[in-house]
Amino acid sequence: MSNPSRFVETVLVESWVEHRRQYDRVTNSDKVVEERVLVFHIAQEPPKLSEMVYSKDGKQYPSQNCD
């Protein structure tokens, strides 16, 4: 592991639109879990989230950092 403080999650969805909808569908239960997890974050600044988009032809495209 090159950076043990970095967590990488891979998710496969049908389209970019579907991926963005997932952010709009966050439930109250999801928010509670996120708050519980953030208790373990020890840095001064909030966790950084970034996305890497893979196209069907296998190319990678870095997305803008997410908030």
MODELLER restraints for C-alpha pairs under 7 A, 6 or more apart:
rsr = mdl.restraints
at = mdl.atoms
rsr.add(forms.Gaussian(group=physical.xy_distance, feature=features.Distance(at['CA:13:A'], at['CA:19:A']), mean=6.26, stdev=0.5))
rsr.add(forms.Gaussian(group=physical.xy_distance, feature=features.Distance(at['CA:49:A'], at['CA:65:A']), mean=6.10, stdev=0.5))
rsr.add(forms.Gaussian(group=physical.xy_distance, feature=features.Distance(at['CA:49:A'], at['CA:66:A']), mean=5.48, stdev=0.5))
rsr.add(forms.Gaussian(group=physical.xy_distance, feature=features.Distance(at['CA:49:A'], at['CA:67:A']), mean=6.86, stdev=0.5))
rsr.add(forms.Gaussian(group=physical.xy_distance, feature=features.Distance(at['CA:50:A'], at['CA:63:A']), mean=6.97, stdev=0.5))
rsr.add(forms.Gaussian(group=physical.xy_distance, feature=features.Distance(at['CA:50:A'], at['CA:64:A']), mean=6.82, stdev=0.5))
rsr.add(forms.Gaussian(group=physical.xy_distance, feature=features.Distance(at['CA:50:A'], at['CA:65:A']), mean=4.51, stdev=0.5))
rsr.add(forms.Gaussian(group=physical.xy_distance, feature=features.Distance(at['CA:50:A'], at['CA:66:A']), mean=5.61, stdev=0.5))
rsr.add(forms.Gaussian(group=physical.xy_distance, feature=features.Distance(at['CA:51:A'], at['CA:62:A']), mean=6.30, stdev=0.5))
rsr.add(forms.Gaussian(group=physical.xy_distance, feature=features.Distance(at['CA:51:A'], at['CA:63:A']), mean=5.29, stdev=0.5))
rsr.add(forms.Gaussian(group=physical.xy_distance, feature=features.Distance(at['CA:51:A'], at['CA:65:A']), mean=6.70, stdev=0.5))
rsr.add(forms.Gaussian(group=physical.xy_distance, feature=features.Distance(at['CA:52:A'], at['CA:60:A']), mean=6.63, stdev=0.5))
rsr.add(forms.Gaussian(group=physical.xy_distance, feature=features.Distance(at['CA:52:A'], at['CA:61:A']), mean=5.86, stdev=0.5))
rsr.add(forms.Gaussian(group=physical.xy_distance, feature=features.Distance(at['CA:52:A'], at['CA:62:A']), mean=4.56, stdev=0.5))
rsr.add(forms.Gaussian(group=physical.xy_distance, feature=features.Distance(at['CA:52:A'], at['CA:63:A']), mean=5.63, stdev=0.5))
rsr.add(forms.Gaussian(group=physical.xy_distance, feature=features.Distance(at['CA:53:A'], at['CA:60:A']), mean=5.69, stdev=0.5))
rsr.add(forms.Gaussian(group=physical.xy_distance, feature=features.Distance(at['CA:53:A'], at['CA:61:A']), mean=5.04, stdev=0.5))
rsr.add(forms.Gaussian(group=physical.xy_distance, feature=features.Distance(at['CA:53:A'], at['CA:62:A']), mean=6.03, stdev=0.5))
rsr.add(forms.Gaussian(group=physical.xy_distance, feature=features.Distance(at['CA:53:A'], at['CA:63:A']), mean=6.46, stdev=0.5))
rsr.add(forms.Gaussian(group=physical.xy_distance, feature=features.Distance(at['CA:54:A'], at['CA:60:A']), mean=4.59, stdev=0.5))
rsr.add(forms.Gaussian(group=physical.xy_distance, feature=features.Distance(at['CA:54:A'], at['CA:61:A']), mean=6.27, stdev=0.5))
